[in-house]
């Protein structure tokens, strides 16, 4: 029976073999187009999900690093107040040396933290290690804000301070190695430098928050309130910040590199032993490169505010503002150098940073006494060199090691060098100036460590654009 409304001619055309083939081809084309569209949509969803996963990883890692270095830097920004609070009245330089001695002691504990938390990161997973790191740091910082003064409990005050700083040192020892190892394992090959640079930016941001907190407290409260209780407020803020970070990091997915090792049964049982056996050269390179970087960072950010006040170049508030501007300038510079390292390589930028520090160190300290403006500009100039250095350094460290020992290798290498280059830096600089009678004596420390770092960079292999192992 003919379909109503369809003529015999129409029916004949529809039933013609050629038209049947055309109709079939058109149907197949529609099906093919639908399949392509579905595949494209699926790929877009996959790429979007992957970018979201990477973004979450960077945010969780970066925010934890922000909190970690906010907590750790507070001690340096309040060093003069802490010296008066936790040590007996008398020679102020001696009290300051004791304060920086405790600062250095926390760095002695960092290799232990690197070994413990690095072992957890390489043996159990990156996520558990990152949670322990930030939790320990936040709790210790909050407790520092609760320790009574020397006038109240005597010698127990500096002993408690020392113990809590050691806990901070252990926590900090596993933070950057673990966070950067995690990020570099989730990052696309062409963005490893950039994304690890963003975590380094968070390090400066946390330190900046510490400086701004110092400015705020010094500006709002008078000297008596500051000495009695106001300096404790930023330390107490650490606890809620730590809780927020723990929530963020609990939602992170485990690194796929670590998951693959678990599936294949290739997780290293004793990562530190494996490093000493198989990766001693890479460990020494990380120690050498990080030495100059750490010396420059802690001399510029941790020591210089105290130096400005001790040499009567700036007030405490002005020194904190100068440090804040230095950190802001560095934060703007880091993304540029990090992206550039993905194009031209890590070694050229690290060599430029280390040799630039060698050339700039003495002139910078020479011009500081000219005026407040000259001192601030000098500090900002050193901050730009540090930004060049730190933007690339951690990608280089992570790329030296395989996934089975990456967290331990980076943590151990950086923290071993921190014993000499970071922790003692403020102490040595404070001691060196009167010892040799020259205010620019700290420049010698920068020059020596930067030359050693340049030699280590020269011996390192280029890793940008190379597959991770």
Residue, then its C-alpha position, 0 to 999 in steps of 0.5 A: x500500500x502506498x503511503x498517503x501523500x506520497x505519489x508513485x513518482x516519489x515512491x519510485x525515486x525513493x526505491x531506486x537503487x542509486x537513491x538507496x545507496x545515497x540514503x545509506x551513505x548519508x545515514x552512515x555520514x550522520x552516524x560518523x559525525x555523531x561518533x566524531x562529535x562524541x569522541x571530541x566531547x569525550x576528549x574535551x571532558x578528559x582534558x578538562x578533568x586533567x587540567x582540573x586535577x592539575x590545578x587542584x594539585x598545585x593549589x593544595x601543594x602551594x597553599x600548604x607551602x604558603x602556610x609552612x613558610x608563613x609559620x617558619x618565617x615569623x620567627x625571623x621577623x620577630x627575632x628581636x622581640x623573641x630575644x627580649x622575651x625568651x632570654x635574660x636581660x643584658x647584652x642585646x647582641x648576645x640575646x640575639x645570637x642565642x635567638x639565631x642559634x635556636x633558628x639554626x638549630x631548627x635547620x639541623x633538624x631539617x635533614x631528619x625531617x627530610x629523611x622521615x617525611x621523604x621516606x613516608x612520601x616514597x614508601x607510603x605516598x606523597x599525600x600522607x607525608x604532605x599532611x604530616x608536614x603542614x600539621x606539625x608545623x602549624x601546631x608547633x607555631x601555635x604553641x610557640x605563641x603560648x610559651x611563657x616568657x623567661x621572666x615567668x618560667x626562667x630557663x624553661x622558656x628558651x628550652x621550650x622554644x628550642x623544642x618547638x623550633x626543632x619540631x618546625x625544622x622536622x616539618x619544614x624538612x619534608x615540605x618543599x621536597x614532598x610538595x614539589x615532587x608531587x607537583x612535578x609528577x602531575x605536571x605536563x612535561x612542557x609545564x614542569x618548570x612553570x608549575x613547580x615555580x608556582x609552588x616556589x611563588x607560594x613559598x615567597x607568598x607565605x614569607x610575605x604574609x609573615x612580613x606583613x603580619x610583622x608590619x601590622x603588629x609593629x604598627x598597631x601596638x605600642x612597644x610594651x603591648x608588642x613585647x607583652x603579648x601582641x607578637x604572639x598573635x601571628x603565631x596563633x593564626x597558624x592553627x586555623x591555617x593549618x586545619x584549612x591546609x589539611x582539608x585541602x590536602x586530604x582531597x588530593x589524589x595520589x600521584x600517578x607516578x607513585x600509584x604506578x609504582x604500587x601497582x608494579x611492586x617497585x616502591x623502594x623500601x629504603x629510599x635513603x639507602x638507595x640514594x646513597x647507593x645509586x644517586x650520590x652524584x645527584x644528591x651532591x649536585x642538589x646540595x651544591x645548587x641549593x647552597x647558594x640559593x638558600x644562603x641568598x634567600x635567608x640572608x635577604x629575607x630572614x637576616x636583612x630586617x635584623x641587619x637594617x635595625x642593628x646598623x640603624x639603617x631602618x626602623x623595624x616597621x621600615x625593614x618589614x616594609x622593605x622585605x615585603x616589597x622585596x618578596x612582592x617583586x620576587x613573586x612577580x618575577x618567578x612566573x617569567x623565569x619559570x616559564x622561560x626555563x621550560x623553553x631554554x632549560x634550567x641550567x642557563x637561568x641557574x648559572x645567571x642567578x648564581x654568577x649574578x649574585x657573585x657580582x652583585x653581593x659586594x656592591x649591594x652591601x656597599x651602598x646600603x649605608x647611603x640611605x633608607x632608599x638605597x638599602x631598600x633598593x639593594x634588598x629588592x635587587x637581591x630579591x630579584x636574583x633570588x626569584x630567578x634562582x628559586x623559580x627554577x631550582x626545585x624543578x631541577x632538583x626533582x628532575x635529578x631523581x627517579x620517582x622511587x626516591x624523588x621525595x627523599x632525594x630532594x628533601x635530603x639534598x636541600x636540607x643537608x645544605x641548609x645546615x651550612x647555608x641557611x640556618x647558620x646564615x643570620x648567626x654567622x653574619x651577626x658574628x662576622x660583622x664585629x669579628x672583622x669590623x666591616x658591615x659588608x662582611x655578609x657579602x663574603x658569605x654570599x660570594x663563596x656559596x654562590x660560586x660553589x653553586x655555580x660549579x654544581x650547576x655546571x656539573x648538572x645535566x640539563x633536565x628541561x623537556x626530558x621525560x621523568x624516570 
